[in-house]
Amino acid sequence: MRKLIVAAAVVWATAPARAQDVPKAEAFAGYSYAHLGDEDLKYGWNLAVGYNLNRRLAVVADASGQYGSAQGVDLDQLTLTGGPSGVFGRARPASVFIHALFGLVRTSAGISVLGVTISERQSDFGMLFGGGVDLKVGAKLAFRLQGDYERVQADGGAEAGYRLSAGIVLRLGKKGP
């Protein structure tokens, strides 16, 4: 019985310390590469902000832009999505996360001929399913590696691909016990 009481006291005493490992929010900024359909969009950025509801669950807003060209046509993609994210191993040096994000994907294609630019833009429903790992660099800073399966529901059907991102995570504030 005494061992049970000691074990319960240890768990109770460390609960606030574990809660303090959870920041109120996390902001991510980094480089992004996307491959959608047959096109490689080699230059890009990815920004995300997540609000932690508790130790394992967050709500994330994600924005990314990718740019490239194929056969003389300039291609751009802007993705604005949001959704739930699950986090595992937050108290460890490396934490793993998964997410399911839904929202808008805006694609643009343009070509310039004799100084005249002809372009077309299209906005569609998009989904990102993926996750990654955050490697702690300090109490407020981490390095993120992320990969996502991307699916865009266009007028005539669907197009699938992937997005890879790497960058810095800044942890903001602390959740109370």
Kinemage of the C-alpha trace (Angstrom):
@kinemage 1
@onewidth
@group {chain A} dominant
@subgroup {mainchain}
@vectorlist {calphas} color= white
{ca met a 1} P 0.000 0.000 0.000
{ca arg a 2} L 2.833 2.351 0.846
{ca lys a 3} L 4.405 1.817 -2.609
{ca leu a 4} L 1.101 2.680 -4.245
{ca ile a 5} L 0.854 5.943 -2.284
{ca val a 6} L 4.461 6.871 -3.190
{ca ala a 7} L 3.804 6.104 -6.869
{ca ala a 8} L 0.621 8.212 -6.834
{ca ala a 9} L 2.495 11.090 -5.161
{ca val a 10} L 5.225 10.974 -7.827
{ca val a 11} L 2.671 11.016 -10.649
{ca trp a 12} L 0.768 13.872 -9.004
{ca ala a 13} L 3.960 15.880 -8.377
{ca thr a 14} L 5.183 15.551 -11.960
{ca ala a 15} L 1.833 16.342 -13.622
{ca pro a 16} L 2.351 20.137 -13.517
{ca ala a 17} L 5.872 19.712 -14.943
{ca arg a 18} L 4.511 17.700 -17.854
{ca ala a 19} L 1.782 20.291 -18.454
{ca gln a 20} L 4.436 23.009 -18.633
{ca asp a 21} L 6.016 21.216 -21.609
{ca val a 22} L 2.938 22.176 -23.616
{ca pro a 23} L 3.131 25.633 -25.212
{ca lys a 24} L -0.064 27.590 -25.858
{ca ala a 25} L 0.832 27.910 -29.521
{ca glu a 26} L 3.521 26.991 -32.022
{ca ala a 27} L 4.569 28.910 -35.137
{ca phe a 28} L 6.406 27.221 -38.022
{ca ala a 29} L 8.214 28.830 -40.958
{ca gly a 30} L 10.288 27.045 -43.550
{ca tyr a 31} L 11.140 25.953 -47.084
{ca ser a 32} L 8.649 23.861 -49.038
{ca tyr a 33} L 8.844 21.675 -52.155
{ca ala a 34} L 5.773 20.210 -53.858
{ca his a 35} L 5.127 17.658 -56.563
{ca leu a 36} L 1.567 17.696 -57.885
{ca gly a 37} L 0.515 15.635 -60.864
{ca asp a 38} L 3.473 15.748 -63.257
{ca glu a 39} L 4.859 19.067 -62.044
{ca asp a 40} L 7.722 19.813 -59.640
{ca leu a 41} L 7.360 23.103 -57.782
{ca lys a 42} L 10.893 23.454 -56.418
{ca tyr a 43} L 10.750 26.868 -54.782
{ca gly a 44} L 8.408 27.554 -51.942
{ca trp a 45} L 7.570 28.483 -48.380
{ca asn a 46} L 5.391 27.022 -45.639
{ca leu a 47} L 3.927 28.843 -42.610
{ca ala a 48} L 1.781 27.231 -39.935
{ca val a 49} L 0.329 28.256 -36.587
{ca gly a 50} L -1.027 25.707 -34.153
{ca tyr a 51} L -3.025 26.279 -30.985
{ca asn a 52} L -2.631 23.434 -28.485
{ca leu a 53} L -5.956 22.384 -26.987
{ca asn a 54} L -4.190 19.931 -24.678
{ca arg a 55} L -1.034 17.821 -24.505
{ca arg a 56} L -1.886 15.707 -27.561
{ca leu a 57} L -4.353 17.714 -29.669
{ca ala a 58} L -3.948 20.993 -31.563
{ca val a 59} L -5.794 23.017 -34.188
{ca val a 60} L -3.551 24.108 -37.074
{ca ala a 61} L -3.789 26.781 -39.776
{ca asp a 62} L -1.333 26.176 -42.630
{ca ala a 63} L -0.365 28.324 -45.616
{ca ser a 64} L 2.160 27.473 -48.321
{ca gly a 65} L 3.243 28.744 -51.694
{ca gln a 66} L 5.186 26.794 -54.296
{ca tyr a 67} L 6.612 28.035 -57.575
{ca gly a 68} L 8.145 26.434 -60.658
{ca ser a 69} L 7.986 26.170 -64.429
{ca ala a 70} L 7.515 23.417 -66.987
{ca gln a 71} L 7.859 23.699 -70.757
{ca gly a 72} L 7.948 27.505 -70.625
{ca val a 73} L 4.853 27.826 -68.445
{ca asp a 74} L 5.209 29.462 -65.022
{ca leu a 75} L 3.325 27.562 -62.333
{ca asp a 76} L 2.286 28.798 -58.868
{ca gln a 77} L 0.326 27.107 -56.112
{ca leu a 78} L -1.080 28.728 -52.966
{ca thr a 79} L -2.508 26.421 -50.304
{ca leu a 80} L -4.594 27.664 -47.348
{ca thr a 81} L -5.727 24.821 -45.077
{ca gly a 82} L -6.654 24.070 -41.488
{ca gly a 83} L -7.580 21.164 -39.268
{ca pro a 84} L -6.661 18.933 -36.327
{ca ser a 85} L -3.177 17.745 -35.393
{ca gly a 86} L -2.098 15.060 -32.943
{ca val a 87} L 1.255 15.247 -31.112
{ca phe a 88} L 3.125 12.348 -29.507
{ca gly a 89} L 6.241 12.436 -27.284
{ca arg a 90} L 6.083 16.151 -26.553
{ca ala a 91} L 8.354 15.872 -23.469
{ca arg a 92} L 11.090 14.065 -25.446
{ca pro a 93} L 13.868 15.624 -27.550
{ca ala a 94} L 11.910 14.633 -30.671
{ca ser a 95} L 8.122 14.802 -30.908
{ca val a 96} L 6.062 13.325 -33.723
{ca phe a 97} L 2.895 14.898 -35.121
{ca ile a 98} L 0.202 13.958 -37.627
{ca his a 99} L -2.432 16.177 -39.182
{ca ala a 100} L -5.401 16.263 -41.553
{ca leu a 101} L -5.819 19.676 -43.173
{ca phe a 102} L -8.588 20.871 -45.494
{ca gly a 103} L -9.093 24.069 -47.450
{ca leu a 104} L -8.323 26.050 -50.578
{ca val a 105} L -5.700 25.365 -53.241
{ca arg a 106} L -5.234 28.122 -55.803
{ca thr a 107} L -3.189 27.257 -58.876
{ca ser a 108} L -1.942 29.674 -61.508
{ca ala a 109} L -0.337 28.997 -64.861
{ca gly a 110} L 1.062 31.718 -67.091
{ca ile a 111} L 3.152 32.229 -70.196
{ca ser a 112} L 4.776 35.393 -71.555
{ca val a 113} L 4.874 35.986 -75.302
{ca leu a 114} L 6.439 39.183 -76.688
{ca gly a 115} L 5.948 40.995 -73.394
{ca val a 116} L 2.311 39.942 -73.017
{ca thr a 117} L 1.443 37.581 -70.174
{ca ile a 118} L -1.418 35.147 -70.546
{ca ser a 119} L -2.464 33.468 -67.313
{ca glu a 120} L -5.160 31.291 -65.839
{ca arg a 121} L -6.098 30.853 -62.175
{ca gln a 122} L -8.224 28.192 -60.575
{ca ser a 123} L -9.333 27.682 -56.965
{ca asp a 124} L -10.175 24.163 -55.779
{ca phe a 125} L -10.777 22.161 -52.623
{ca gly a 126} L -7.576 20.600 -51.260
{ca met a 127} L -6.543 18.158 -48.553
{ca leu a 128} L -3.211 17.506 -46.870
{ca phe a 129} L -2.647 14.335 -44.837
{ca gly a 130} L 0.733 13.938 -43.226
{ca gly a 131} L 2.963 14.735 -40.342
{ca gly a 132} L 6.535 14.996 -39.282
{ca val a 133} L 8.975 15.330 -36.460
{ca asp a 134} L 10.046 18.321 -34.339
{ca leu a 135} L 13.617 18.083 -33.030
{ca lys a 136} L 14.086 20.297 -29.970
{ca val a 137} L 16.917 22.813 -30.223
{ca gly a 138} L 16.013 24.672 -27.026
{ca ala a 139} L 13.108 25.317 -24.684
{ca lys a 140} L 11.356 27.591 -27.219
{ca leu a 141} L 12.856 26.381 -30.504
{ca ala a 142} L 12.711 23.232 -32.640
{ca phe a 143} L 13.694 22.102 -36.142
{ca arg a 144} L 10.837 20.537 -38.160
{ca leu a 145} L 10.866 17.962 -40.964
{ca gln a 146} L 7.415 17.443 -42.491
{ca gly a 147} L 5.845 15.441 -45.306
{ca asp a 148} L 2.286 15.573 -46.647
{ca tyr a 149} L 0.167 13.701 -49.153
{ca glu a 150} L -1.705 16.356 -51.126
{ca arg a 151} L -4.958 15.863 -52.995
{ca val a 152} L -6.668 18.586 -55.011
{ca gln a 153} L -10.270 18.096 -56.088
{ca ala a 154} L -10.485 19.925 -59.437
{ca asp a 155} L -13.454 20.323 -61.808
{ca gly a 156} L -12.759 17.253 -63.911
{ca gly a 157} L -11.408 14.980 -61.172
{ca ala a 158} L -8.637 14.839 -58.637
{ca glu a 159} L -4.903 15.368 -58.735
{ca ala a 160} L -2.531 13.956 -56.129
{ca gly a 161} L 1.027 14.632 -55.085
{ca tyr a 162} L 3.162 15.425 -52.075
{ca arg a 163} L 4.676 18.359 -50.204
{ca leu a 164} L 7.927 18.337 -48.208
{ca ser a 165} L 8.836 21.099 -45.746
{ca ala a 166} L 11.710 21.891 -43.387
{ca gly a 167} L 12.151 24.827 -41.050
{ca ile a 168} L 12.012 26.302 -37.561
{ca val a 169} L 9.279 26.016 -34.917
{ca leu a 170} L 8.888 28.713 -32.277
{ca arg a 171} L 6.975 27.689 -29.138
{ca leu a 172} L 4.899 30.516 -27.680
{ca gly a 173} L 3.652 30.743 -24.088
{ca lys a 174} L 2.832 27.868 -21.745
{ca lys a 175} L -0.336 26.009 -20.940
{ca gly a 176} L -1.284 26.028 -17.280
{ca pro a 177} L -1.390 22.822 -15.237
